[in-house]
């Protein structure tokens, strides 16, 4: 019997590396999110080197394409 794919999680909690503020956001399923404005301090977050988006860098859950095993933003 084939293993069923895990459901894609669409919400991720982003934690700002500048001030530590956390906010749960819904991730886009059709695009990568390269920038995020922290709602605590206003810092503009960008992906870390080697990561495809801010959710993969600062979120509790990686973006939907990464969760599904695809290339993000391809």
Backbone as XML, in Angstrom:
<?xml version="1.0"?>
<chain id="A" units="angstrom">
  <residue number="1" name="UNK">
    <atom name="N" x="0.846" y="-1.175" z="0.000"/>
    <atom name="CA" x="0.000" y="0.000" z="0.000"/>
    <atom name="C" x="0.896" y="1.245" z="0.000"/>
  </residue>
  <residue number="2" name="UNK">
    <atom name="N" x="0.578" y="2.216" z="-0.850"/>
    <atom name="CA" x="1.373" y="3.441" z="-0.946"/>
    <atom name="C" x="1.125" y="4.331" z="0.269"/>
  </residue>
  <residue number="3" name="UNK">
    <atom name="N" x="2.186" y="4.981" z="0.685"/>
    <atom name="CA" x="2.076" y="5.902" z="1.819"/>
    <atom name="C" x="1.370" y="7.169" z="1.366"/>
  </residue>
  <residue number="4" name="UNK">
    <atom name="N" x="0.402" y="7.607" z="2.147"/>
    <atom name="CA" x="-0.343" y="8.815" z="1.830"/>
    <atom name="C" x="0.488" y="10.044" z="2.194"/>
  </residue>
  <residue number="5" name="UNK">
    <atom name="N" x="0.462" y="11.035" z="1.302"/>
    <atom name="CA" x="1.231" y="12.263" z="1.550"/>
    <atom name="C" x="0.651" y="13.007" z="2.749"/>
  </residue>
  <residue number="6" name="UNK">
    <atom name="N" x="1.538" y="13.588" z="3.527"/>
    <atom name="CA" x="1.106" y="14.377" z="4.690"/>
    <atom name="C" x="0.411" y="15.634" z="4.194"/>
  </residue>
  <residue number="7" name="UNK">
    <atom name="N" x="-0.602" y="16.100" z="4.905"/>
    <atom name="CA" x="-1.275" y="17.329" z="4.490"/>
    <atom name="C" x="-0.321" y="18.523" z="4.598"/>
  </residue>
  <residue number="8" name="UNK">
    <atom name="N" x="-0.488" y="19.463" z="3.694"/>
    <atom name="CA" x="0.342" y="20.671" z="3.693"/>
    <atom name="C" x="-0.181" y="21.620" z="4.765"/>
  </residue>
  <residue number="9" name="UNK">
    <atom name="N" x="0.720" y="22.103" z="5.603"/>
    <atom name="CA" x="0.371" y="23.072" z="6.647"/>
    <atom name="C" x="0.537" y="24.463" z="6.051"/>
  </residue>
  <residue number="10" name="UNK">
    <atom name="N" x="-0.491" y="25.287" z="6.160"/>
    <atom name="CA" x="-0.461" y="26.608" z="5.542"/>
    <atom name="C" x="-0.142" y="27.741" z="6.511"/>
  </residue>
  <residue number="11" name="UNK">
    <atom name="N" x="-0.199" y="27.490" z="7.810"/>
    <atom name="CA" x="0.121" y="28.530" z="8.788"/>
    <atom name="C" x="1.490" y="28.266" z="9.399"/>
  </residue>
  <residue number="12" name="UNK">
    <atom name="N" x="2.247" y="29.340" z="9.562"/>
    <atom name="CA" x="3.576" y="29.254" z="10.159"/>
    <atom name="C" x="3.759" y="30.467" z="11.058"/>
  </residue>
  <residue number="13" name="UNK">
    <atom name="N" x="4.419" y="30.271" z="12.179"/>
    <atom name="CA" x="4.686" y="31.379" z="13.091"/>
    <atom name="C" x="6.093" y="31.899" z="12.823"/>
  </residue>
  <residue number="14" name="UNK">
    <atom name="N" x="6.164" y="33.147" z="12.373"/>
    <atom name="CA" x="7.446" y="33.797" z="12.106"/>
    <atom name="C" x="7.909" y="34.498" z="13.375"/>
  </residue>
  <residue number="15" name="UNK">
    <atom name="N" x="9.174" y="34.290" z="13.735"/>
    <atom name="CA" x="9.761" y="34.967" z="14.884"/>
    <atom name="C" x="10.869" y="35.879" z="14.375"/>
  </residue>
  <residue number="16" name="UNK">
    <atom name="N" x="10.768" y="37.142" z="14.714"/>
    <atom name="CA" x="11.736" y="38.145" z="14.283"/>
    <atom name="C" x="13.069" y="37.936" z="15.010"/>
  </residue>
  <residue number="17" name="UNK">
    <atom name="N" x="14.174" y="37.852" z="14.255"/>
    <atom name="CA" x="15.483" y="37.694" z="14.900"/>
    <atom name="C" x="15.967" y="38.981" z="15.573"/>
  </residue>
  <residue number="18" name="UNK">
    <atom name="N" x="15.346" y="40.105" z="15.241"/>
    <atom name="CA" x="15.749" y="41.391" z="15.821"/>
    <atom name="C" x="15.138" y="41.618" z="17.199"/>
  </residue>
  <residue number="19" name="UNK">
    <atom name="N" x="13.804" y="41.391" z="17.310"/>
    <atom name="CA" x="13.126" y="41.724" z="18.566"/>
    <atom name="C" x="12.459" y="40.533" z="19.247"/>
  </residue>
  <residue number="20" name="UNK">
    <atom name="N" x="12.366" y="39.386" z="18.546"/>
    <atom name="CA" x="11.760" y="38.201" z="19.138"/>
    <atom name="C" x="10.245" y="38.138" z="19.022"/>
  </residue>
  <residue number="21" name="UNK">
    <atom name="N" x="9.626" y="39.144" z="18.375"/>
    <atom name="CA" x="8.166" y="39.137" z="18.205"/>
    <atom name="C" x="7.770" y="37.968" z="17.304"/>
  </residue>
  <residue number="22" name="UNK">
    <atom name="N" x="6.708" y="37.273" z="17.673"/>
    <atom name="CA" x="6.192" y="36.159" z="16.883"/>
    <atom name="C" x="4.799" y="36.473" z="16.391"/>
  </residue>
  <residue number="23" name="UNK">
    <atom name="N" x="4.537" y="36.072" z="15.157"/>
    <atom name="CA" x="3.232" y="36.300" z="14.536"/>
    <atom name="C" x="2.921" y="35.096" z="13.656"/>
  </residue>
  <residue number="24" name="UNK">
    <atom name="N" x="1.702" y="34.553" z="13.779"/>
    <atom name="CA" x="1.293" y="33.450" z="12.925"/>
    <atom name="C" x="0.689" y="34.022" z="11.655"/>
  </residue>
  <residue number="25" name="UNK">
    <atom name="N" x="1.196" y="33.550" z="10.523"/>
    <atom name="CA" x="0.773" y="34.037" z="9.210"/>
    <atom name="C" x="0.404" y="32.866" z="8.319"/>
  </residue>
  <residue number="26" name="UNK">
    <atom name="N" x="-0.460" y="33.135" z="7.359"/>
    <atom name="CA" x="-0.819" y="32.142" z="6.354"/>
    <atom name="C" x="0.170" y="32.269" z="5.196"/>
  </residue>
  <residue number="27" name="UNK">
    <atom name="N" x="0.772" y="31.156" z="4.803"/>
    <atom name="CA" x="1.767" y="31.174" z="3.737"/>
    <atom name="C" x="1.095" y="31.139" z="2.372"/>
  </residue>
  <residue number="28" name="UNK">
    <atom name="N" x="1.645" y="31.856" z="1.402"/>
    <atom name="CA" x="1.111" y="31.766" z="0.049"/>
    <atom name="C" x="1.422" y="30.387" z="-0.532"/>
  </residue>
  <residue number="29" name="UNK">
    <atom name="N" x="0.513" y="29.881" z="-1.336"/>
    <atom name="CA" x="0.740" y="28.575" z="-1.959"/>
    <atom name="C" x="1.219" y="28.712" z="-3.391"/>
  </residue>
  <residue number="30" name="UNK">
    <atom name="N" x="1.146" y="29.925" z="-3.947"/>
    <atom name="CA" x="1.475" y="30.121" z="-5.358"/>
    <atom name="C" x="2.690" y="31.015" z="-5.587"/>
  </residue>
  <residue number="31" name="UNK">
    <atom name="N" x="3.385" y="31.395" z="-4.519"/>
    <atom name="CA" x="4.555" y="32.264" z="-4.654"/>
    <atom name="C" x="5.388" y="32.182" z="-3.382"/>
  </residue>
  <residue number="32" name="UNK">
    <atom name="N" x="6.674" y="32.524" z="-3.516"/>
    <atom name="CA" x="7.542" y="32.619" z="-2.344"/>
    <atom name="C" x="7.405" y="34.006" z="-1.748"/>
  </residue>
  <residue number="33" name="UNK">
    <atom name="N" x="7.539" y="34.094" z="-0.457"/>
    <atom name="CA" x="7.505" y="35.394" z="0.212"/>
    <atom name="C" x="8.930" y="35.739" z="0.599"/>
  </residue>
  <residue number="34" name="UNK">
    <atom name="N" x="9.515" y="36.682" z="-0.143"/>
    <atom name="CA" x="10.909" y="37.049" z="0.053"/>
    <atom name="C" x="11.102" y="38.065" z="1.163"/>
  </residue>
  <residue number="35" name="UNK">
    <atom name="N" x="10.071" y="38.858" z="1.460"/>
    <atom name="CA" x="10.187" y="39.909" z="2.467"/>
    <atom name="C" x="9.035" y="39.808" z="3.454"/>
  </residue>
  <residue number="36" name="UNK">
    <atom name="N" x="9.307" y="40.219" z="4.690"/>
    <atom name="CA" x="8.272" y="40.237" z="5.723"/>
    <atom name="C" x="8.584" y="41.389" z="6.664"/>
  </residue>
  <residue number="37" name="UNK">
    <atom name="N" x="7.604" y="42.241" z="6.906"/>
    <atom name="CA" x="7.752" y="43.350" z="7.857"/>
    <atom name="C" x="7.327" y="42.871" z="9.233"/>
  </residue>
  <residue number="38" name="UNK">
    <atom name="N" x="8.265" y="42.890" z="10.199"/>
    <atom name="CA" x="7.948" y="42.485" z="11.564"/>
    <atom name="C" x="6.895" y="43.420" z="12.138"/>
  </residue>
  <residue number="39" name="UNK">
    <atom name="N" x="5.869" y="42.841" z="12.715"/>
    <atom name="CA" x="4.802" y="43.638" z="13.320"/>
    <atom name="C" x="5.174" y="44.128" z="14.717"/>
  </residue>
  <residue number="40" name="UNK">
    <atom name="N" x="6.318" y="43.689" z="15.214"/>
    <atom name="CA" x="6.791" y="44.145" z="16.523"/>
    <atom name="C" x="7.692" y="45.361" z="16.418"/>
  </residue>
  <residue number="41" name="UNK">
    <atom name="N" x="8.753" y="45.257" z="15.595"/>
    <atom name="CA" x="9.738" y="46.343" z="15.517"/>
    <atom name="C" x="9.832" y="46.986" z="14.143"/>
  </residue>
  <residue number="42" name="UNK">
    <atom name="N" x="9.160" y="46.401" z="13.141"/>
    <atom name="CA" x="9.187" y="46.974" z="11.798"/>
    <atom name="C" x="10.371" y="46.542" z="10.951"/>
  </residue>
  <residue number="43" name="UNK">
    <atom name="N" x="11.223" y="45.652" z="11.462"/>
    <atom name="CA" x="12.374" y="45.188" z="10.689"/>
    <atom name="C" x="11.897" y="44.475" z="9.427"/>
  </residue>
  <residue number="44" name="UNK">
    <atom name="N" x="12.621" y="44.668" z="8.341"/>
    <atom name="CA" x="12.326" y="43.976" z="7.092"/>
    <atom name="C" x="13.128" y="42.683" z="7.074"/>
  </residue>
  <residue number="45" name="UNK">
    <atom name="N" x="12.440" y="41.563" z="7.166"/>
    <atom name="CA" x="13.109" y="40.263" z="7.163"/>
    <atom name="C" x="13.260" y="39.774" z="5.739"/>
  </residue>
  <residue number="46" name="UNK">
    <atom name="N" x="14.411" y="39.179" z="5.464"/>
    <atom name="CA" x="14.722" y="38.582" z="4.174"/>
    <atom name="C" x="15.205" y="37.164" z="4.443"/>
  </residue>
  <residue number="47" name="UNK">
    <atom name="N" x="15.082" y="36.260" z="3.467"/>
    <atom name="CA" x="15.554" y="34.885" z="3.686"/>
    <atom name="C" x="17.043" y="34.840" z="4.008"/>
  </residue>
  <residue number="48" name="UNK">
    <atom name="N" x="17.415" y="33.879" z="4.843"/>
    <atom name="CA" x="18.828" y="33.637" z="5.125"/>
    <atom name="C" x="19.462" y="33.028" z="3.875"/>
  </residue>
  <residue number="49" name="UNK">
    <atom name="N" x="20.772" y="33.172" z="3.704"/>
    <atom name="CA" x="21.441" y="32.555" z="2.552"/>
    <atom name="C" x="21.135" y="31.050" z="2.492"/>
  </residue>
  <residue number="50" name="UNK">
    <atom name="N" x="20.739" y="30.592" z="1.323"/>
    <atom name="CA" x="20.420" y="29.183" z="1.123"/>
    <atom name="C" x="18.956" y="28.843" z="1.340"/>
  </residue>
  <residue number="51" name="UNK">
    <atom name="N" x="18.181" y="29.737" z="1.948"/>
    <atom name="CA" x="16.745" y="29.516" z="2.130"/>
    <atom name="C" x="15.980" y="30.216" z="1.015"/>
  </residue>
  <residue number="52" name="UNK">
    <atom name="N" x="14.816" y="29.685" z="0.672"/>
    <atom name="CA" x="14.054" y="30.233" z="-0.447"/>
    <atom name="C" x="13.115" y="31.362" z="-0.044"/>
  </residue>
  <residue number="53" name="UNK">
    <atom name="N" x="12.714" y="31.420" z="1.228"/>
    <atom name="CA" x="11.736" y="32.434" z="1.629"/>
    <atom name="C" x="11.827" y="32.697" z="3.136"/>
  </residue>
  <residue number="54" name="UNK">
    <atom name="N" x="11.119" y="33.707" z="3.596"/>
    <atom name="CA" x="11.171" y="34.058" z="5.019"/>
    <atom name="C" x="10.571" y="32.971" z="5.908"/>
  </residue>
  <residue number="55" name="UNK">
    <atom name="N" x="9.618" y="32.200" z="5.391"/>
    <atom name="CA" x="9.029" y="31.127" z="6.202"/>
    <atom name="C" x="10.046" y="30.018" z="6.445"/>
  </residue>
  <residue number="56" name="UNK">
    <atom name="N" x="10.874" y="29.725" z="5.436"/>
    <atom name="CA" x="11.897" y="28.695" z="5.613"/>
    <atom name="C" x="12.995" y="29.179" z="6.562"/>
  </residue>
  <residue number="57" name="UNK">
    <atom name="N" x="13.221" y="30.491" z="6.623"/>
    <atom name="CA" x="14.260" y="31.040" z="7.491"/>
    <atom name="C" x="13.796" y="31.281" z="8.919"/>
  </residue>
  <residue number="58" name="UNK">
    <atom name="N" x="12.593" y="31.827" z="9.090"/>
    <atom name="CA" x="12.164" y="32.298" z="10.410"/>
    <atom name="C" x="10.868" y="31.679" z="10.909"/>
  </residue>
  <residue number="59" name="UNK">
    <atom name="N" x="10.248" y="30.808" z="10.116"/>
    <atom name="CA" x="8.969" y="30.225" z="10.499"/>
    <atom name="C" x="9.088" y="28.894" z="11.202"/>
  </residue>
  <residue number="60" name="UNK">
    <atom name="N" x="7.996" y="28.495" z="11.827"/>
    <atom name="CA" x="7.946" y="27.202" z="12.503"/>
    <atom name="C" x="7.686" y="26.070" z="11.517"/>
  </residue>
  <residue number="61" name="UNK">
    <atom name="N" x="7.198" y="26.420" z="10.334"/>
    <atom name="CA" x="6.878" y="25.441" z="9.299"/>
    <atom name="C" x="7.460" y="25.958" z="7.983"/>
  </residue>
  <residue number="62" name="UNK">
    <atom name="N" x="8.165" y="25.118" z="7.215"/>
    <atom name="CA" x="8.672" y="25.571" z="5.923"/>
    <atom name="C" x="7.526" y="25.813" z="4.933"/>
  </residue>
  <residue number="63" name="UNK">
    <atom name="N" x="7.822" y="26.519" z="3.860"/>
    <atom name="CA" x="6.795" y="26.875" z="2.880"/>
    <atom name="C" x="6.174" y="25.637" z="2.223"/>
  </residue>
  <residue number="64" name="UNK">
    <atom name="N" x="4.962" y="25.773" z="1.671"/>
    <atom name="CA" x="4.265" y="24.624" z="1.065"/>
    <atom name="C" x="5.067" y="23.854" z="0.015"/>
  </residue>
  <residue number="65" name="UNK">
    <atom name="N" x="5.789" y="24.503" z="-0.925"/>
    <atom name="CA" x="6.553" y="23.696" z="-1.883"/>
    <atom name="C" x="7.616" y="22.828" z="-1.225"/>
  </residue>
  <residue number="66" name="UNK">
    <atom name="N" x="8.293" y="23.340" z="-0.222"/>
    <atom name="CA" x="9.307" y="22.553" z="0.483"/>
    <atom name="C" x="8.644" y="21.405" z="1.238"/>
  </residue>
  <residue number="67" name="UNK">
    <atom name="N" x="7.485" y="21.671" z="1.857"/>
    <atom name="CA" x="6.764" y="20.602" z="2.568"/>
    <atom name="C" x="6.399" y="19.462" z="1.625"/>
  </residue>
  <residue number="68" name="UNK">
    <atom name="N" x="6.049" y="19.812" z="0.372"/>
    <atom name="CA" x="5.612" y="18.784" z="-0.583"/>
    <atom name="C" x="6.771" y="18.112" z="-1.292"/>
  </residue>
  <residue number="69" name="UNK">
    <atom name="N" x="8.003" y="18.563" z="-1.010"/>
    <atom name="CA" x="9.171" y="17.949" z="-1.616"/>
    <atom name="C" x="9.540" y="18.544" z="-2.959"/>
  </residue>
  <residue number="70" name="UNK">
    <atom name="N" x="8.948" y="19.672" z="-3.315"/>
    <atom name="CA" x="9.239" y="20.338" z="-4.589"/>
    <atom name="C" x="10.307" y="21.401" z="-4.376"/>
  </residue>
  <residue number="71" name="UNK">
    <atom name="N" x="10.786" y="21.901" z="-5.495"/>
    <atom name="CA" x="11.674" y="23.067" z="-5.432"/>
    <atom name="C" x="10.817" y="24.292" z="-5.194"/>
  </residue>
  <residue number="72" name="UNK">
    <atom name="N" x="11.222" y="25.108" z="-4.276"/>
    <atom name="CA" x="10.497" y="26.337" z="-3.997"/>
    <atom name="C" x="10.835" y="27.368" z="-5.055"/>
  </residue>
  <residue number="73" name="UNK">
    <atom name="N" x="9.847" y="28.070" z="-5.531"/>
    <atom name="CA" x="10.025" y="29.201" z="-6.460"/>
    <atom name="C" x="10.640" y="28.785" z="-7.775"/>
  </residue>
  <residue number="74" name="UNK">
    <atom name="N" x="10.479" y="27.546" z="-8.139"/>
    <atom name="CA" x="11.065" y="27.096" z="-9.404"/>
    <atom name="C" x="10.202" y="27.499" z="-10.569"/>
  </residue>
</chain>
